[in-house]
Amino acid sequence: MGKSDNVQQEQNQNSKEAAEFQNKAIREFVEEKAGDSRTKSPVDESTARMPDDQNRLITQHNLRK
């Protein structure tokens, strides 16, 4: 039983390391392709007529009707 537990723990560790590596690679790819989200654009929270939170609340209220 001890040997199979060690094998299982090693497989779990390998899976976690692989997932972490994949997660890091995806994050780097997205950050590289997406650019800086803090740059001003024509459509931005500060230029919106209504904040997103308020818009969400109104939408939820309208869906209840």
C-alpha positions in Angstrom: 0.0 0.0 0.0 2.9 2.4 0.8 4.4 2.1 -2.7 1.1 2.8 -4.5 0.5 5.8 -2.2 3.9 7.2 -3.2 3.0 6.7 -6.8 -0.3 8.4 -6.4 1.3 11.3 -4.5 3.9 11.7 -7.3 1.2 11.6 -10.0 -0.8 14.2 -8.1 2.3 16.4 -7.7 3.1 16.0 -11.5 -0.5 17.0 -12.3 -0.3 20.1 -10.1 3.0 21.2 -11.6 1.7 20.6 -15.2 -1.5 22.6 -14.3 0.6 25.5 -12.8 2.8 25.6 -15.9 -0.1 25.6 -18.3 -1.8 28.3 -16.2 1.3 30.5 -16.3 1.7 30.0 -20.0 -2.0 30.9 -20.7 -1.7 34.0 -18.4 1.4 35.2 -20.2 -0.2 34.7 -23.6 -3.4 36.6 -22.6 -1.4 39.4 -21.0 0.7 39.7 -24.1 -2.2 39.7 -26.6 -4.6 41.7 -24.5 -2.4 44.7 -23.9 -2.8 47.1 -21.0 -6.4 47.4 -19.9 -5.7 50.6 -18.0 -5.2 52.6 -21.2 -8.1 55.0 -22.0 -10.3 54.0 -24.8 -13.5 55.5 -26.3 -15.5 53.1 -24.2 -14.4 53.2 -20.6 -16.0 53.2 -17.1 -15.2 56.9 -16.8 -16.8 57.8 -20.1 -19.9 55.6 -19.6 -23.2 57.4 -19.0 -24.0 54.9 -16.3 -21.6 52.8 -14.1 -21.6 49.1 -14.7 -23.0 48.3 -11.3 -25.9 50.6 -11.7 -26.6 49.1 -15.2 -26.5 45.6 -13.7 -28.9 46.5 -10.9 -31.4 48.0 -13.4 -31.1 44.9 -15.6 -31.8 42.7 -12.7 -34.8 44.8 -11.7 -36.2 44.7 -15.2 -35.8 40.9 -15.4 -37.9 40.5 -12.2 -40.9 42.3 -13.8 
